[in-house]
């Protein structure tokens, strides 16, 4: 009986120490976990994955057939470009404002989806142009272009665009996948170069960029190829 108090005291000390150790271990584990999460979040690859996940989570960003609408302005002339991007019978509408004579709405049928539009002043006459980019919804995603010029800020007229001629040196190896961009006083068109034709065509790994200039034709403004570069 004399030994019981000592045994009880030892057991009490053991229980107290164990409880303190358990309480301290819990927070230490959480801190370590927080540090691990912080390290993962600071990793650029993880940040990129997070960005992609956020983008993929929004169907309006990536889903095909999303209606297109964009407002652009240059030299006091405004353009509103709209397209329903319908699966069949698609159209694009250009609503100008600020023109001196006519602000009539221009509507055109398009073969594919409108994916972007840019405003420019390629001939540097302080009267802007609007460039509308269209891409096929299937096949090799070939791009096409619709463009209008604000003639001396008076009214819109369509710009003539040369057709793709795969027999020409500029379009040799062309098989779609092209993109447009206004670059200062030129319109650039970039596409991968293919070897072969049809379903057997293979990418060579090279790209070609064509440079278009805007010139006054006999009846209307027209884009003409002013050079090409391969890389």
Protein Blocks (a to p, Z undefined) as FASTA:
>chain_A
ZZmmmmmmmmmmmmmmmmmmmmmmmmmmmmmmmmmmmmmmmpmklmmmmmmmmmmmmmkl
mmghiacdddddeehiacddddekiabhpacddddehiakbccdcddddedjdfbdcddd
fkonopacdddddddfbhjopacddddddehhlaccddddddddfkbmklgoiagjiacd
dehjaccddddddedehjllccehiacdddddddddfkbccdddfbdcdZZ
